[in-house]
């Protein structure tokens, strides 16, 4: 049984809600209105494109058969993955008063706020780090290092997974190559600046001589804080710590997707291949900042991953919705606890 009107109903419902939000807010904050409208419309449009030819009744029936026990295990696994990332981040900030538990709570808030448009959680993480004597730029630089290392690992994992796929769509290979190239270039620049800090200092001094007005800005302090944040790249122990816990955290993420395959009884496919493709493509889809909690791009990525792994569209889309749902729930549960334990409000 097909339900061709379903995607259209979903899209127009989101469009109507967007118009209602705009009418209620009025002219109070036009930028916020535009952001909300663009995010809702982006999610609605991509969902419509993904769902327009799907037998939604079959997708819902597949989702309904999910084993609750394994879904709970998946939520626990997601929290374990965040804990490993907290250990990684804490190790990247030597000398700070931040504990691993505090880092865990801050990451809980980070992932919760990343559900909002423009993924504001990373800014919130850097701001919360200042409560523990960590300069904002130092914390922000550590986040950049995390993202670059994660991207490098994602590209490698994606390349390995694609090598096991009989037919690779050229668009997928091009996107993976683009992200990999940008990540390698950015990472190389950061490593070079960390190893030879005199170069960026000299470039800044030269720029200040050419444009004296730059001396009025706190660029020197910002640069020094940034170089402090690059500390893990200058000491092999810290760098090894970052790489080790990155591998562990992504290993746990793969286990999470494998548990979801068990929950949905998808054991007749190559679970490792499907999980590798799902984790990497879903991660890349979250690079699109204009969406609501990644809704739309996430499902499109999981559908593509399932198709590459030889899974039919109904089961691939069911896996995408369930994966997105349990991840969002896990973030909200931890985020609510973290807000309470750290004494932080959304107003803060």
C-alpha positions, 0 to 999 in steps of 0.5 A: 500500500502506497501513500503518495500524499504523505510526503506532500502532507508532511511538507505543507504541514511544516510550511504552514507551521513556519508561516505561523511562527513568522506571524507570531514573532512578527518583526521582533527578530528578522534574522531569527525568523529567516533562520527558523523558516529556512531550517524548517523548509530545508528539512521539509523539502528534503523529507519530501524528496526522500519520502515521495515514492516510499510506501510509508505504511511498510516503513512504519510497520518495519519501525513498529517491529523494533525490539525495545530491549535493543533500542535501550541498549542503543541509547546506552551505547550512544551515551558511552560514545559521548563519554569516550569523546569527553575523555578525548576532549579533557585530554586535549586541555591539559592543565585545566580544572575541567574533570571528565564528568564535567566534560561529559555534561558539557558535551551533553549540552553541546549535542542537545543544542546541536539539534537547533539550526546552525549547530550552536552547541559547539559555540556553547561548549567553548563558552562553558569551558571558560567557566573552568579557566579555559580561554574561549579561543583555546576551547574553540581550537580544540573543537576544530582539531576534534572535527578535523581528526573526526573528518579524516577518520570518516573519510578513511572509513568511508573509502574503505567501506566504498571499496567493498561496494560493487558499484560506487556512485561517482557523486558519493566518491566526489563528495568523499574526496572533497571532504578528505582534501579539505580535512587534510589541508586544514589539518596540515596547516594546523600541524604546521602552525603548531610546530612552527608558531613563529610563522603565524606570529610573524605574519600577524606582526607584518599585517599589523605593520601594514594595517596599524588599525589591526593593533586596536583588535586583540588579535595577538591574544587571540592568536596565542590562545589559538596556539595554546589550543593546538597544544595536542599537535605539538606533543606526541602523547597528547596527539596519540591520546586524541587519535586513540580516543577518536578511534574508540569513540567511532568504534562505539558508534559503529557498535551502536548502528550494529545494535540497531540492525539487531533491533530491526532484525536486519541481520541478512545484510552485511551489517559491518558495511551497512553500519560503516556507510551509515555512520560516515554518510550520516556524519557528513549529512550533519555538515548541512547546518540549515535543518531541524535536528538534521531531519531530512539530510540524515534520512537521505544519507541513511537511505543512500547508505542502505542502498549501497549496502544492498538493503531495500528502501523500506528497511533502509529508511526505517533504520534511518528514522529509528537511528535518528530518533534514538540519537535525538532521545539520547541527546535530550536525556543527557542534555536535560541532566547536564543542564540541571547538574551544571546549573545552566539554563538556555538563557545562559 
